[in-house]
Every structure is written in structure tokens, then in C-alpha cells.
């Protein structure tokens, strides 16, 4: 929620700044030349490109983290399954090693 409020405040500040700078300018970039463009458009398009690039890099990082998390969860599940199987095997061996107690092996009860 806090990041949405900060983003909204920044968007309003950029919009106000753009509207206050509405004169026409000439854009030159390397071999590209665009005469007489409103500075409002330049500022707003620059801000939109910045937001889009930030979202793209953020999404890329998020996808990498999700992939890493899935791999770790698969490993943890495999280790857990191996531990459960080992425990079950140990319980079976322990049960097989100790003979069951039968009622005929109990000492007789004296009647005194």
C-alpha cells in the first residue's frame, strides 16, 4: 500500500512538472532528429519508458526468484521423502528384530 501511495505521488509530481514545461523543443539523438516536439510529451514518454523498464527488470528478477524457490522446494521435498522412507524402513527393521510378546510366555500368577 505504501509503495502505491509513493508511486501515485511521484506520478503527480512528474505530471505537474511536465505541464509546467510545455514549450516546444527539438530532440536530437545520434542520427535521429525530431523538430518541435512539446516538452510535456518528452517528459511523460521518458517517465513511461522508465516505469516500463523498471517493471521489466523487476518482473525478470521475480521470475528468477520463483524458479529458484521452486527448485529449492523440489529439493526439500525429495529430502523429506527420503527421510520418511528411511524412518519407515528403520521402524520395519526394529519391529522385525524384536519378537512380539505372547501371552503364553508370561510367568504364572501365584494364588496366594
N, C-alpha and C positions, 0 to 999 in steps of 0.2 A: 504494500500500500504506500509506503514511504517513497519508494522509487517511482511510482506512478505520479505522485504529487510533485516530486523533484523534476520529473520529465515534463509534466504539464507546465510548471513554472518556467523551465528553460525554453519550451516551445513558445510560450507567450512572450518571453524576453526576445527571442530571435524574431518573432513576427513584428513586434513593436520596433525593433532595430531596423528591420527591413523596410517597414513603412516609412520610417523617418529618413531613409536614404533612397529616395525614389527617382533620382536623376538618371539620365541615360549615360551609359558608359560603353567603351569599346573593349571587347575581350580579345586578347591575343594569347595564344598558347602554341609555342613551337611554330608550325607552319599553318596553323589554323587561325582565322581572323573572323570575328563576328562584330560588325559595327552597330553601334547604337542599340544596346540592349538595356532594359530597365534594371537598375541595380537591385531592385526588390526581387526580381526573378533570379538573379545570380545568387543572392544571399539565400533565398529559400531553396533553390536547387542544390546549392552546396550543403545546406543543412540536411536535406533529404538524402543526398548521397552519403553523407557521414553517418546518418542513422541506419541506412541500408547496409553499409559496410560493417558497422558495429554489430548489427543483428546477424549478419552472415558469419562473422568471426565468432560471435557468441554461440550461435547455433552449431558451428563446427566444433567448438570446444565441448559443448553439451553432448553432441553425438559421440565424441571420443570418450567422454566420461561414462556415458551409458554403456558403450561397448566394453570398456574396461570393467565396469561394475558387473555386467552380465558374465564376463569371463571369470571374475573372482567368485561370483555366486555359483557357477558351474563347478569350480574347483572345490569350494566349501562343501557343496552337496556331495561331490564324489568322495571327499574325505570323510564326511559324516556317514555316508552309506558304507564305506569300508570299515569304519569304526563300529557301526551297528552290526555288520556281518561278523567281524572279529569277536565282538562281545557275545553274539548268539552262538558262535562256534565254541567259545570258551565255556559258555553255560551248558551246552550239549556235552562237551567233554567232561565237565565237572559232574554232571548228572550221571553219565555213564561210568565214571570212576568210582562213585560211591554207591554201593548196593542199597536198594530200598530196604527199609526196616520192615520186617514181617512180624505179625503178632505172635507167631509160634516161638520166636527167639526171646521173648520177654521172660524174665525169671518168674517162677510161680509165686503167687501171693500166699503167705502163710496165714492160717486161720486163727491165730492167737489173739 
